[in-house]
Amino acid sequence: MTVQNPMPIFTTVTLMAPTLIAVGAIWGGIWAIAGLFWMTALTATLDLLISRTLTTVEGDEFPSADRLSIALAIAHCVLWVLVIAALSGWTGLVLWEKLVVFTAAGLFMGQVSNSNAHELIHRPGRWLRRAGRWIYISVLFGHHLSAHTLVHHVHVGTKSDPSTARSGESFYRFFARAWKGGFREGLRAENRRFSQSGRPWWRHPYYAYVVGAVLTLVAAAIIGGGTGVFAALCLAGFAQTQLMLSDYVQHYGLSRRILANGKPEPVGPHHSWNAPHLMSSALMLNAPRHSDHHAHPARAFPALRLTEDMPMLPRSLPVMACVALYPRLWRRVMDPHAARWQQPAE
């Protein structure tokens, strides 16, 4: 069964998360727990209990979807300042409240804000793209814009893509390889483009990423001194881990065949893992509908489709990300599924 008119669901589910986390950062107590509960136990439980999926809205242009993305970008920035302040002692939280707020905020920034930034960098319009870039910069991961659009979408499912997890590769090995490889290959791709652009050196995207990261840490220092900088670094590391887990799960063990001409086959629906669960799909702006995103990168999130020829994860994307933290369990669960979809390279 499908849910008609999903935009109210997207809006409620995504905006409730930063609202609860923000209130928890100010008042602590049960409110701190509420934000974490929304991001974890409630989402996982509703994914299990609700059998419906979000309907696909026909068409690729959705002003309401863009407005939600802008609202989420603003919420991200406000929440970042508030959480850094709370972790620095401004709101009087005790240690356990700080840990709960930190965890909830890190999950939000790594799952919801990441999905929103991912949406924004693929949308037409300079300001939407800039908003997505600054979300990534705020978690010290600005280069992901270049690595994702210029490397991952071109080379997904091949050894040239650092963000495609190989069969049998643990998340921990993948993280180190993909982070370094994404930074390096994104820089190479931008250097090739920049050399032909005729723009001054300070317009290089990687210059903006580095300067933006410095400004982020300066802002954290202004808010909370050394504690604020430490909080920003920890928050960025946690958010980046969430993002990398998503990349790891969504392409694990799926590769493109090499054709007789030496080029990889076109990207197809069988080169990404997907999930139909309502709550986590709404929370992550349909990011679990990953195959259709690769087929149509500019398609707005309400229009992303699920079809029967797409590989489906055995559980929701957030749950499988947790499983990925335990390599033996992950391989026991996922390797048989990947083997059924894998086409050996020639």
Secondary structure by P-SEA (a helix, b strand, c coil): cccccaaaaaaaaaaaaaaaaaaaaaccaaaaaaaaaaacaaaaaaaaccccccccccccccaaaaaaaaaaaaaaaaaaaaaaaaaaccccccaaaaaaaaaaaaaaaacaaaaaaaaaaacccaaaaaaaaaaaaaacccaaaaaaacccccccccccccccccccccaaaaaaaaaaaaaaaaaaaaaaaaaaccccccccaaaaaaaaaaaaaaaaaaacaaaaaaaaaaaaaaaaaaaaaaaaaacccbbbbbcccccccccccccbbbbbccaaaaaaccccccccccccccccccccccccccccccccaaaaaaaaccaaaaaaccaaaaaaaccccc
